[in-house]
C-alpha cells in the first residue's frame, strides 16, 4: 500500500538523519575524535559484541563504505588514542583484528549513555509502546532502504 504522504515523510526522514549526524559530534568521547573515527569505533564495538570477535581493517572499510586508506588512517588514530588495538589472528599472524580496548569500551559506553539520556529527555511523556512500535517500523524501513541502495538499486521493486 502506497502512503499518500510518502514524499513528505522521505524529506522528513532525510532532514532527521542530517540533524542526527550533526548532533552526533556531541556524544563523541573526545573533541580530537572525528565523527568518521567515532563511526568506525562504534561499528567495531558493535561487531565485537555481536560476533564475539574482531574485524579486519578491510572488512571495516567494506562495512562502512569508506576507502581502505581512509579507514587505515582513522584506525591508526584510534590506536594512538588507546581506543583500539590490533590483535594478530591465532592461526595466521599476518591477519590483524581490530578490537576495542577497555578505554574504547568505556568511551562507547559513555557515548551511548549520553545518547540514551537525550533520547529519554526527547521522548518524555510519550507512550512507550507506541514509541517502540514506531521506532521498530522506522528502523526497518531505514534498513530496507540501506539494503536497496547498497545493492545499487535506483528505485524500489514494483
DARAZI-V551300 format. One record per residue. N is the residue number from 0. RES is the residue in three letters. PHI is phi as a letter, one per 40 degrees, with the letter a starting at -180 (999 if undefined). BURIAL is # if it has 24 or more other C-alpha atoms within 12 Angstrom, else .. D_FIRST is the distance of its C-alpha to the first C-alpha in whole Angstrom. Layout:
n:res:phi:burial:d_first
N:RES:PHI:BURIAL:D_FIRST
N:RES:PHI:BURIAL:D_FIRST
//
This chain:
n:res:phi:burial:d_first
0:UNK:999:.:0
1:UNK:c:.:4
2:UNK:c:.:6
3:UNK:c:.:9
4:UNK:b:.:12
5:UNK:c:.:11
6:UNK:c:.:14
7:UNK:c:.:16
8:UNK:c:.:15
9:UNK:c:.:16
10:UNK:c:.:19
11:UNK:c:.:20
12:UNK:c:.:19
13:UNK:c:.:21
14:UNK:c:.:24
15:UNK:c:.:24
16:UNK:c:.:24
17:UNK:c:.:27
18:UNK:c:.:29
19:UNK:c:.:29
20:UNK:c:.:30
21:UNK:c:.:33
22:UNK:c:.:34
23:UNK:d:#:34
24:UNK:c:.:38
25:UNK:c:.:39
26:UNK:b:#:38
27:UNK:c:#:40
28:UNK:c:#:43
29:UNK:a:.:45
30:UNK:c:.:45
31:UNK:c:.:47
32:UNK:c:#:44
33:UNK:c:#:41
34:UNK:d:#:37
35:UNK:c:#:37
36:UNK:c:#:40
37:UNK:c:#:38
38:UNK:c:#:35
39:UNK:c:#:37
40:UNK:c:#:39
41:UNK:c:#:36
42:UNK:c:#:34
43:UNK:c:#:37
44:UNK:c:#:38
45:UNK:c:#:34
46:UNK:c:#:35
47:UNK:c:#:38
48:UNK:c:.:37
49:UNK:c:.:34
50:UNK:c:.:36
51:UNK:f:.:40
52:UNK:a:.:41
53:UNK:c:#:41
54:UNK:b:#:40
55:UNK:c:#:42
56:UNK:c:#:42
57:UNK:c:.:40
58:UNK:c:#:37
59:UNK:c:#:37
60:UNK:d:#:37
61:UNK:c:.:34
62:UNK:c:.:32
63:UNK:c:#:32
64:UNK:g:.:32
65:UNK:b:.:35
66:UNK:c:.:38
67:UNK:d:.:41
68:UNK:c:.:44
69:UNK:c:.:42
70:UNK:c:#:41
71:UNK:d:#:44
72:UNK:c:.:46
73:UNK:c:#:43
74:UNK:c:#:44
75:UNK:d:.:48
76:UNK:c:.:48
77:UNK:c:#:46
78:UNK:c:#:49
79:UNK:c:.:51
80:UNK:c:#:50
81:UNK:g:.:50
82:UNK:c:#:46
83:UNK:b:#:46
84:UNK:b:#:48
85:UNK:b:#:49
86:UNK:b:.:49
87:UNK:c:.:51
88:UNK:c:.:49
89:UNK:c:.:52
90:UNK:c:.:52
91:UNK:b:.:51
92:UNK:c:.:53
93:UNK:c:.:52
94:UNK:c:.:48
95:UNK:b:#:48
96:UNK:c:#:45
97:UNK:c:#:44
98:UNK:b:#:44
99:UNK:c:#:44
100:UNK:c:#:47
101:UNK:d:.:48
102:UNK:c:.:48
103:UNK:c:#:45
104:UNK:c:#:43
105:UNK:c:.:45
106:UNK:c:#:43
107:UNK:c:#:40
108:UNK:c:.:40
109:UNK:c:.:41
110:UNK:c:#:38
111:UNK:c:#:36
112:UNK:c:.:38
113:UNK:c:.:38
114:UNK:c:.:34
115:UNK:c:.:33
116:UNK:c:.:36
117:UNK:c:.:34
118:UNK:c:.:31
119:UNK:c:.:33
120:UNK:c:.:34
121:UNK:c:.:31
122:UNK:b:.:29
123:UNK:d:.:32
124:UNK:g:.:31
125:UNK:c:.:27
126:UNK:c:.:26
127:UNK:c:.:26
128:UNK:c:.:24
129:UNK:c:.:21
130:UNK:c:.:22
131:UNK:c:.:22
132:UNK:c:.:19
133:UNK:c:.:17
134:UNK:c:.:20
135:UNK:c:.:19
136:UNK:c:.:15
137:UNK:c:.:16
138:UNK:c:.:19
139:UNK:c:.:16
140:UNK:c:.:14
141:UNK:c:.:17
142:UNK:c:.:19
143:UNK:c:.:16
144:UNK:c:.:17
145:UNK:c:.:20
146:UNK:c:.:20
147:UNK:c:.:19
148:UNK:c:.:21
149:UNK:c:.:24
150:UNK:c:.:23
151:UNK:g:.:24
152:UNK:c:.:20
153:UNK:c:.:20
154:UNK:a:.:16
155:UNK:c:.:13
156:UNK:c:.:13
157:UNK:c:.:11
//
